């Protein structure tokens, strides 16, 4: 479809809302499931994927609208919840580093195999239909601050990176990261930031199902 993109920042304000207080404040206009939208609260509400078991919403309202009457949330806390949702966000440090399946895009609605053609479609479709994905993204707790684009190494191989940090955040001394890794490295040994002797990574609860089987 023909379309024209424009920067709507001067006209719209975006607010991230989370938790039971936000759900109660939205009331009947709170979408029930991630990906659903509704009209209300003076604008449009989009339900985002949950983070750490908490409902998250994006509220878009006219720029001159008074901010929601809710307790303010630290930006670091919002990023921490976003990483916990397991939904990747590509930043400058990770541009062109991943095939969509490596960061679970087809599992979270980030790519649709029923729609048209796009650059790189053949490679992406081959990974999807021939089952050649040997790398996936998982949420990890970290012993230190992680950065997008930072390489991850396995304890048994100090030479070759085993993966890469997709997104990372820290809040109240808790560090977590969404990390793309070779599935084989999850079978034994440990994963570390920066080098094989670096800060360790521990897998946490994945908010959606990801197959641990690598198919050639």
C-alpha positions in Angstrom: 0.0 0.0 0.0 1.1 3.5 -0.8 1.8 5.5 2.4 3.6 8.6 3.6 5.4 8.7 6.9 5.7 11.9 9.0 7.1 12.7 12.5 4.0 13.0 14.8 6.1 14.0 17.8 4.8 17.7 17.9 1.2 16.5 17.8 1.2 13.4 20.0 2.6 12.5 23.4 3.4 8.9 24.3 3.1 7.5 27.8 4.2 4.0 29.0 1.9 2.6 31.7 2.4 -0.6 33.7 1.1 -2.5 36.7 -2.3 -2.9 38.4 -2.7 0.8 39.0 -2.4 1.5 35.3 -4.9 -1.2 34.4 -7.4 0.2 37.0 -6.9 3.7 35.7 -7.6 2.7 32.1 -10.6 0.8 33.2 -12.8 -0.6 30.4 -10.5 0.8 27.7 -7.6 -1.4 28.9 -6.9 -4.0 26.1 -7.1 -7.5 27.4 -4.2 -9.0 25.3 -0.9 -7.9 23.9 -1.2 -6.4 20.5 -4.8 -5.2 21.0 -5.8 -1.5 20.7 -8.7 0.5 22.1 -9.9 4.1 22.1 -10.1 5.8 25.5 -8.3 7.7 28.2 -8.3 10.7 25.8 -6.5 8.9 23.0 -5.5 5.4 21.8 -4.2 2.6 24.0 -2.0 -0.3 22.8 -1.4 -3.3 25.0 2.3 -4.2 25.0 3.8 -7.6 25.9 3.9 -8.1 29.6 7.2 -7.5 31.4 8.1 -9.5 34.6 4.4 -10.5 34.7 3.2 -6.9 34.7 0.8 -5.6 32.1 2.2 -2.8 30.0 0.4 -0.2 27.8 1.4 2.5 25.4 -1.0 5.5 25.5 -1.0 8.0 22.6 -2.7 11.3 23.3 -2.7 14.9 21.9 0.5 16.7 22.9 -1.3 19.2 25.1 -3.1 16.5 27.2 -2.4 16.4 30.9 -0.2 13.4 31.9 -2.0 10.4 33.4 -2.7 10.7 37.1 -0.5 7.8 38.0 2.8 7.5 40.0 5.8 8.2 37.8 8.0 5.3 36.8 11.7 5.5 36.4 13.0 5.2 32.8 15.4 2.5 33.9 12.5 0.5 35.3 10.6 0.7 32.1 13.6 -0.5 30.1 14.1 -3.3 32.6 10.5 -4.5 32.1 10.9 -4.1 28.3 13.9 -6.5 28.3 12.0 -8.9 30.5 9.2 -9.0 27.9 11.6 -10.8 25.6 10.7 -8.6 22.6 13.8 -7.3 20.8 14.4 -3.7 19.9 17.1 -3.2 17.3 19.5 -0.3 18.1 22.5 1.3 16.3 24.9 -1.3 17.8 22.9 -4.2 16.5 21.8 -3.1 13.1 22.2 -5.9 10.5 23.5 -8.4 13.1 20.6 -10.8 13.2 18.2 -12.7 11.0 14.7 -12.2 12.4 14.4 -15.7 13.7 17.6 -15.3 15.8 15.8 -12.8 17.9 12.4 -14.5 17.9 10.7 -12.0 15.7 8.4 -14.6 14.2 7.3 -15.6 17.7 6.4 -12.1 18.9 4.6 -10.9 15.8 7.6 -8.9 14.4 7.5 -10.6 11.0 4.5 -11.9 9.0 5.0 -14.6 6.4 1.6 -13.9 4.8 2.5 -10.4 3.6 4.1 -9.5 0.3 7.8 -9.3 -0.5 10.6 -7.4 1.3 14.4 -7.2 1.1 16.0 -10.4 2.4 12.8 -12.4 2.2 14.4 -15.5 0.7 16.9 -15.9 3.5 14.3 -15.3 6.2 11.8 -17.7 4.6 14.4 -20.3 4.2 15.2 -20.2 7.9 11.5 -20.4 8.6 10.4 -23.3 6.3 13.6 -25.4 6.3 14.1 -25.3 10.0 17.7 -24.0 9.9 17.5 -21.7 12.9 20.4 -22.6 15.3 20.4 -19.4 17.3 17.7 -17.9 19.5 17.2 -15.0 22.0 16.6 -15.6 25.7 16.3 -13.4 28.8 19.3 -13.6 31.1 20.1 -12.2 34.5 23.6 -10.7 34.5 26.3 -10.3 37.1 27.2 -6.9 35.6 25.8 -4.2 33.4 25.5 -5.4 29.8 25.3 -3.3 26.6 23.5 -4.0 23.2 26.0 -5.4 20.7 28.3 -6.8 23.4 29.6 -10.3 22.6 28.9 -13.3 24.7 31.3 -16.2 25.2 30.9 -19.8 26.3 33.1 -21.2 29.1 34.4 -23.9 26.7 35.4 -21.6 23.9 37.3 -18.5 24.6 38.0 -17.8 20.9 34.6 -17.6 19.2 31.7 -15.6 20.4 28.6 -17.7 21.3 26.1 -14.8 20.9 25.4 -11.1 21.3 23.4 -8.9 23.6 20.3 -7.6 21.9 18.9 -5.3 24.6 20.0 -4.8 28.2 18.8 -2.8 31.3 19.6 -2.3 35.0 17.3 -1.3 37.8 18.0 -1.2 41.5 21.1 -3.3 41.1 19.4 -5.9 39.0 20.9 -6.5 35.6 19.2 -8.3 32.8 19.7 -8.8 29.1 18.0 -10.3 26.0 20.8 -12.3 24.5 21.0 -14.1 21.1 22.9 -17.3 21.6 23.8 -20.6 19.8 21.3 -23.2 21.0 24.1 -25.7 21.5 25.7 -23.5 24.1 22.7 -24.0 26.4 23.3 -27.7 26.8 26.3 -27.4 29.2 28.8 -25.0 30.5 28.2 -21.3 31.2 27.8 -18.1 29.3 29.8 -14.9 30.0 29.8 -11.2 28.9 32.8 -10.0 26.9 35.0 -13.1 27.3 35.0 -16.6 28.6 36.0 -15.4 32.1 33.7 -12.4 32.1 30.6 -11.7 34.2 28.3 -14.7 34.1 24.8 -15.0 32.6 21.9 -17.0 34.0 18.8 -17.9 32.0 15.6 -16.6 33.6 11.9 -17.3 32.8 11.2 -16.8 29.1 7.8 -15.0 28.7 6.9 -17.2 25.7 7.8 -20.6 24.4 11.1 -21.0 22.4 12.2 -24.3 21.0 15.6 -25.4 22.2 16.0 -27.8 19.2 18.4 -26.7 16.5 17.5 -28.3 13.2 20.1 -28.4 10.4 
